[in-house]
Amino acid sequence: MRNWVVEHTAGHWSFLSKPSEQVRLALVVALIGLHGKGTVINFGRARGQLRQWPNPRTCLRYIGVDITAAAFRDAGSSEIASEWVEAGIEAYEPLVPLRGSTLIFSEVLYYVESPDRQLVRLCRALQAACVVVSITVPGLRYPQYRDRVDAIWQALDGLAWHRPAEFDLTDEASGERWRIAALIPS
Ligand SMILES: C[S@@+](CC[C@H](N)C(=O)[O-])C[C@H]1O[C@@H](n2cnc3c(N)ncnc32)[C@H](O)[C@@H]1O
């Protein structure tokens, strides 16, 4: 079993500050701007680099959820009203539905048990209007995730939710690839 506290404390995730990762996060946020609205809830938020990108005029509230509070270090300040919640996606129970909210699952679903079930559960519980999903395309780098990632996209295809946008993003310098989509739950 992974020890997320140790990984965050040891700086294992500091690479998320690299420029190529900011391009990916900026695309996620652009999809929120185009297709989402309301409160933005970022599941598996890590150090929260994504929060630097939303427009404070349209994103009025931001909630970052992560399995460990060790991920919230260096959160920095922002014009956007922000809250941090220490919870695993599988255990997260919203206190109130945030009708019309936008949920982000960026590079986290392949760590979650029954990811599609959790995504559907949270969309219903929060009455979400839009979901943005970013999932690495496992090449030579992350072969251990290939089956999981295929299963997640198959499950998302099976939901037959409207998908107003989907992008394949490649950073040739780092060899990283991502598939990023906006989905409208029905
Ligand atoms: C690869 S990082 C992704 C960070 C960020 N979302 C991004 O796109 O750059 C994965 C994050 O998910 C968190 N995490 C892992 N399993 C989780 C779970 N079951 N529920 C909530 N967060 C989880 C980890 O602590 C870590 O911060």
The ligand as an SDF file (V2000), in Angstrom:
LIG
                    3D

 27 29  0  0  0  0  0  0  0  0999 V2000
   -0.3020   12.3990   -9.3130 C   0  0  0  0  0  0  0  0  0  0  0  0
   -0.8520   13.4600   -8.0160 S   0  0  0  0  0  0  0  0  0  0  0  0
   -1.8930   14.5200   -8.9990 C   0  0  0  0  0  0  0  0  0  0  0  0
   -1.9080   15.9190   -8.4930 C   0  0  0  0  0  0  0  0  0  0  0  0
   -2.7450   16.9400   -9.2750 C   0  0  0  0  0  0  0  0  0  0  0  0
   -4.1460   16.5970   -9.2740 N   0  0  0  0  0  0  0  0  0  0  0  0
   -2.2630   17.1340  -10.6650 C   0  0  0  0  0  0  0  0  0  0  0  0
   -2.9940   16.8670  -11.6250 O   0  0  0  0  0  0  0  0  0  0  0  0
   -1.1100   17.5920  -10.8250 O   0  0  0  0  0  0  0  0  0  0  0  0
   -2.0330   12.4570   -7.1680 C   0  0  0  0  0  0  0  0  0  0  0  0
   -2.6100   13.1000   -5.9020 C   0  0  0  0  0  0  0  0  0  0  0  0
   -3.7530   12.3430   -5.5090 O   0  0  0  0  0  0  0  0  0  0  0  0
   -3.7210   12.1250   -4.1100 C   0  0  0  0  0  0  0  0  0  0  0  0
   -4.4680   10.8780   -3.9000 N   0  0  0  0  0  0  0  0  0  0  0  0
   -4.0580    9.6040   -4.1210 C   0  0  0  0  0  0  0  0  0  0  0  0
   -5.0360    8.7310   -3.8670 N   0  0  0  0  0  0  0  0  0  0  0  0
   -6.1150    9.4580   -3.4930 C   0  0  0  0  0  0  0  0  0  0  0  0
   -7.4410    9.1340   -3.0840 C   0  0  0  0  0  0  0  0  0  0  0  0
   -7.8570    7.8610   -3.0350 N   0  0  0  0  0  0  0  0  0  0  0  0
   -8.2780   10.1470   -2.7480 N   0  0  0  0  0  0  0  0  0  0  0  0
   -7.8570   11.4580   -2.7980 C   0  0  0  0  0  0  0  0  0  0  0  0
   -6.6030   11.8210   -3.1590 N   0  0  0  0  0  0  0  0  0  0  0  0
   -5.7470   10.8330   -3.5110 C   0  0  0  0  0  0  0  0  0  0  0  0
   -2.2510   12.0820   -3.7420 C   0  0  0  0  0  0  0  0  0  0  0  0
   -2.0040   12.4330   -2.3870 O   0  0  0  0  0  0  0  0  0  0  0  0
   -1.6680   13.1130   -4.7060 C   0  0  0  0  0  0  0  0  0  0  0  0
   -1.6610   14.3900   -4.1140 O   0  0  0  0  0  0  0  0  0  0  0  0
  1  2  1  0
  2  3  1  0
  2 10  1  0
  3  4  1  0
  4  5  1  0
  5  6  1  0
  5  7  1  0
  7  8  2  0
  7  9  1  0
 10 11  1  0
 11 12  1  0
 11 26  1  0
 12 13  1  0
 13 14  1  0
 13 24  1  0
 14 15  1  0
 14 23  1  0
 15 16  2  0
 16 17  1  0
 17 18  1  0
 17 23  2  0
 18 19  1  0
 18 20  2  0
 20 21  1  0
 21 22  2  0
 22 23  1  0
 24 25  1  0
 24 26  1  0
 26 27  1  0
M  CHG  2   2   1   9  -1
M  END
$$$$
